[in-house]
Amino acid sequence: MNIDRRRFLGTIAATGAVLAAPAAIGQTRPRVVVIGGGTGGATCARYLAKDSDGALDVTLVEPAEVYYTCFFSNLYIGGFREFESLAHRYDKLTGDYGITHARFMATGVDRAAGTVTLAGGEVLAYDRLVIAPGIDFVDGSVPGWDLAQAEVMPHAYKAGPQTQLLKRQVEAMREGGTFCMVAPPNPYRCPPGPYERVSMVAHVLKAKNPTAKILIVDPKEKYSKQGLFEEGWEKHYPGMITRIGPDFGAANVEVRPDAMEVVIDGEVEKVDVCNVIPAQKAGTISATAGVTDDGGWAPVNPHSMASRADPRVFVLGDASAQGDMPKSGFSANSQAKVAAMTIRAELTGSKAFPAKYSNTCWSLIDTDDGVKVGASYVATDEKIASVDSFISQTGEDADLRKATYEESLGWYAGITADIFG
């Protein structure tokens, strides 16, 4: 059920002792609290409720009423999808599976007491906790930029209003203007994502502003699907896209939002739109819970996705440091199912099977020109390890590329149904 603030406070007043202590008198079902209603969190909540057949009390802590997928948001920027096609509600999770949706921000975790504190002071007890908060940005990773500047130089790396803002800016660019992307360092959400975005921006500019230029300022020596993107850019957008890597100063970049300038190793570039994608870390609640390492990510047990710091806490998706899997929607969905199986086995005595993981990332370069990369993974004691991988090849014919794009559409429909019911 959905609980608004007034009803939630009333519930706490009536049952505060039950909410405040993991072993409270009268507890009839083990309690699992899931923080974060994105791909990992919503998938885990659904599978916990569905596969336990009501034996677990599952609460999803997520302040938003609607979730917008970051994956496929680039296609909205490129004009291949409507914005509302990215929107997904939690109604089926609450109505069909009996999950409680607590629409509040989680502000604290007491692992010793087994409690989560919500904004306003409400407290939820748990027997198992799942943390799936996605990403936050590393302060100061791009000098001159912080979240206060995101309305001028958007990141658009959390889907929603930022995505809409970036699309508007691209479409309003002056004739012959320059779009600049400051790409993130590793590791970050969706390795091919920035370069698919460049492709989608180029698709728009080719039609509406063909003399415009795109500048990528990239601190990495190489990036995911590089050969495929560069082949596609030369084919579809010749002369439009320039990438500056670390050898040419991209590791030393500063932005000046008020002047719409990018400073690359001391050289000033005037730009019209600047998409700043900063360095990333696990969502803040992960650090608050004390499960992150010095790099800002949360190390997990590869066999279960349980935190290395606390076996009663599980960390999923982008926030986790788990080994070879990329930070992607497909990965988060795969990891969530392993975590749900483990938690259900621990709390209900059901059988748990050896962990298996998989991932595929699709990217669209231009109309019907889709490419993909993916792998299968196994859990070792050290990490989640890739055992079999694949990638689209340069020079593929148009029919295969179209089929790859259509495959991605089917995957999006399937995975969102799997996440949200």
N, C-alpha and C positions, 0 to 999 in steps of 0.2 A: 504494500500500500504506500501511497505518497503521504508524507507527513509534513504539514507546514509548521512554522515556528510555534504558533499558538497551541496547536494540538500536541506538538512534541513536548512542549513545556508542561502541558497538562498530564501527559503520559509519565513524565519524569516525576512530577509531584506525587502521582499515585503509586509509582513503582520504583522510586529512586534507589531503594536498597538493592533491588534486583539488577538495575543498570550499573550500579557502582561496584559490585563485587563479583568476580568470576565464579565463585562457588556459592552464590547466594541461595538461601533457602527457597525452595519452590521452583528452582530451575528444572524444566522438563526436557529441554533440547539444548545440545551444545550450540554455542553462539559463535558465528563467524562474522567479523566486520571487514568489509572491503572498502578501502579508501581509493577513490578514483573510478569514475564511470566511463572511462575510455575503452579501447579495445581489450586490453588485458583485464581490467577490473570488471567490466560488464560481462565478458565471457566467463570469467571465473565465478562470478555471482550466479549466473544462469546455470552453469554446469553443477555447482554445488547444490543449488535448490532442485534442479531437475533430477539429477542422478541419485540424490539422497531421498527422493520421494517424500519430502517434507520432514525428514528426520533432523535437519539442521535449521537453525534460526539464522537467516542470512540478512544482514543489513548492508546496503550500498550507500556509502557516504559520498555524495556528489552534489555540489551546490546548484549545478545547471539542471534545467528542465529538459533541454535539448542538447545533444552532442553532435558536433560537426566533425566529420572525419578529415584528418589532415591528409591521409592518402586519398587521392583523386581530386584534391582541392586545386592542384595545378591545372587540371582539365577545365575547371570552372574559369580560371584566369585565361585560359586559351580559347574559351568559348565553346567547348565541347560538352559542357554539362551546365545545368541550372544550379544555382546556389542551394535551393531547397532539396536537391537530390543528395546533398551531403548531410542533411539533417536527420537525426534519428532520436526517437523518444524512448522513454523507459516504461511506457504503459504496459507492454506485454510482460516485462520482467516482474512488475508489481502485480498485474492482474492475473497472468497465467501461472506464475511460479511462486507467488506469495512472498516475494522479496520486499523488504521494507526499504524505501528510498528516503533517506534522511538528507534533505536538501540544505546542507550546511557545509562550511569549510572545516576540515579537521585541522586543529591548531596545536594539539599536543598528543603524545603517546607516552604512557607510563608502562614500560614493558614489565617491570617488577610486579605492578598491580594488575596488569592485563586490562588496561583501560585506554580509551581514546577520548580526548576532550574535543568538543566541537565549539565553533564560534558562539559566544554567548555563555559558555560555561557548562553546557550539557555534557554528560559523561556516559559513554557506552562501554560495557564490559565485553570482553571477548575470551573465547577459548583458543581461537586462532585468528590472526590478523593478516590480511592481505593488503600490501601497499603497491598501488599501481598509479602513481601520480603523473606519469609522463615526464616531460623535461621542464627545467627552468634554465635561465641564461646566466652565464658567468659574468658578474659585474666587472666592468672595465676591460673586457676582452677585446673590444674594439674602441680604442680611445676616441672620445668625443660622442659616444653613443651610450644611452641607457634607455630604460623603458619609457622614461618621460619623453624621449625623442621618437618613439615608435609611431606617433601620429604624423611625423614628418618623413622619417625614413623607416617604413614598416619592416618588421621581420616576417610577418605572415607565415610563421612556422608553428603557430597554434591556430587551427582553422577557426574561422568565424569573422568578426568585423575586420580583423587585420587583412584577411584574404580579400574581402570586398574592397577595402581601401586600396590595396595594391593594384587590383584590377582597374579601379577608377583612375588611378594615377597613370597607369600605362596607356589607357585609352585617351587620356587628356594630354599626353605629351605633345610638345610643339613639333612641328614638322622638322625632320632632320635632327631631332634631339638625341640625347644619350641616356640609355638605361644602364645603371651600374648595379651589379650584385657583388656584395662582399660575402664570399662564401665562408663556411665555418671550418675550423680545424677538426680533425678526428679526435674522439668519436662523436657522432651526432646522429640525430634522428634521420632515418631514410637516406642512406648514402647516395642513391641516384637523384634524390629529390631536387636539390638545387639546379641540376643540369636539365632535368625534365622541365623545371620552371623556366629556365632560359629558353628552351625549345618552344614552350607555350607563349612566352612573351614575344619571341621572334615570329611565331605564327600570326599573332595579332598585328605586330608592326608591319609585317610583309604585306598584309592586306590594307592597313589603314595609314601607315606611315613608312613607306618603303625606303626612304632615305635615312631613317633613324639607325643608330648604332647601339650595340650592346657590348658592355665592358664587364668582364668577370675578373674580380680581384681575389685570387685564391691562394691561401697559405700552404696548400698541399702540393706535393710534387705530382701526384696522380690521383685519380678519382674513379668511382665505380662506373663501369660501362664506357670508359673514356673513348675507346676506339669507335664504338657504336655511335656515340653522340657526335663525335667530330666528323665521322663519315656523313651522318645525317645533316649536320649543319652545313657542310660543304655542298651537299646535294640540294637542300631546300632553301638555305638562307646564305648563299655565297657572299662573302665580303661583309656580312653584317656583324659577326660575333668575333670579339677578340678576348683571349684569356691571358692574363698576366699571372704567372706562377711565382713561387718564392725566389727563383733565380733572378727575377727581374724586379724584386722589391715588394712583392705582395705579402711577405711576412712582416712588413713594417708599414702598416696602414692606419690612417686616422681619418675620421669623418668630421665635417663641419655642417651640421644640419641647417643652421640658420642661413648659411651662404650657399647651400647645396653644392658642397665641394667634397672631394675625396682626395686625400694626400697620400701618395704612394711613394714611399722611400724619399720623401721630401719634395716630390713633384706634385703640383696641384692640378687636379682635373675637375673642370666644371661639369656637372651632370644635371639632368632634369628629373630623374627618378632614381632613388637609391634604395635598394632592398638589402638591408643589413641583417645577415643571419649570424648571430654571435656564437661563440663557444658555448657549450651546453653542459649541464649536469643533471643529476636526478632531481625530480620535483622536491621542493623544500621540505615537505613532511618527512622524507626519507632521512635527511640529516637530523631533523627534530627528533625522530625516533631512535637516532643513534646507530643506524645500520649502514652508513656510507663510509667509504675509505677516503684517503687523502686526495684522490682524483675526483671526488664528488659523486661517484657511482656506488651502487649497493652490491657487494659481492654475495653470491648465492651458491648453494649446494646444487650442482648440475643435475643431480638425480631427482630433485624435488622442487627446486626454486625457493627452498627455505633459505632465510638469511643466514650467512656465516656467523652473524653476531647473536642470533636467537632462533632456535628451531621452531618456535611457535609463530614466527613472523615470516611471511613469504613476500618476495618482491618480484614484480613482473614487468615485462616489456622494456620500454626505453630506460627506465630507472635502474635496471639491473646490470651488474657486471658479471657476465656468465661465460664468456669465451668467444666462440667463433660466430655466433649468430649476429646478424645486423640488427639495428634498432628499427624495426618495421612493424606495421600492423599485423602482417602474417605471422611474424615471430611472436608477438605478444599474444595472439590468439592461440598459437601452438603451446606456448609456455603456460598459459592460463589453464589449459586442460590438464596438463601434468600436475600443476599445483592443486587444482580442484580434486583430482583423483587421490592425491596424497593426503590432503586434508580430510576428505571423506573417509578414507581408510583409517586414519588415525582416530577420528572421532566416532565412527560408527562400526568399525571392525570389518568393513568391506575389503575386497581384495584390491591391491595395487599392483600394477604391472610395470615392467621396466620402462623408463622414460624414453620416448622418441620425439624428435622435433623435426620440423621442416619449415622452409621459407621459400617464397618466390616474390620478387619485386618486378613489376611491369613498369615501363615508361613509354610515354607517347612522344615521338619526335615531331611528327606532322600528321596530317590526315591519313588515317589507316596505316601509319608507319610505327608499329609497336615493337618493342624489344623487351627482353626479360633476362633475369639472372636468378638463380636459386640453388638450393642445396638441401640435402638431408643430413641430420645430425644425430649423434648418440651422446649419452652422458658418460663421462669418465670421472674419476675422483677429482681431477684437476679442473676440468672445464667441460662445457658443451662443445663437442668437436665435430667439425665437418667431415663427412665420410664419402659424399658423392655430390658433385656440383655440375651445373650446366649454365650456359650463357648463349644468347643469340649470337650469330656470326655476322661479320661484315659481309656485304655482297649478297645477302639473302634476297629472294625475289619478292615482288610486291604482294603476291597472294599469301605467302607465308607471313609477311609482316602484318597484313590485314587480319589474318587468322589469329596472330598473337594479340593484337589489339582487342579483337572480339572475345578472345579467351579472358582478357582482363576484365571486360564488362561482366562476363558471367561470374568471375571470381568475386567482384565487388558485390553483386547481388547476393551471392551465396554466403560470403563472410559476414555481411551486415545482418542477414537473417540469422546466422549462427550466433552472433554477438547479442543481438537485441530480441531474438525470438520471432 
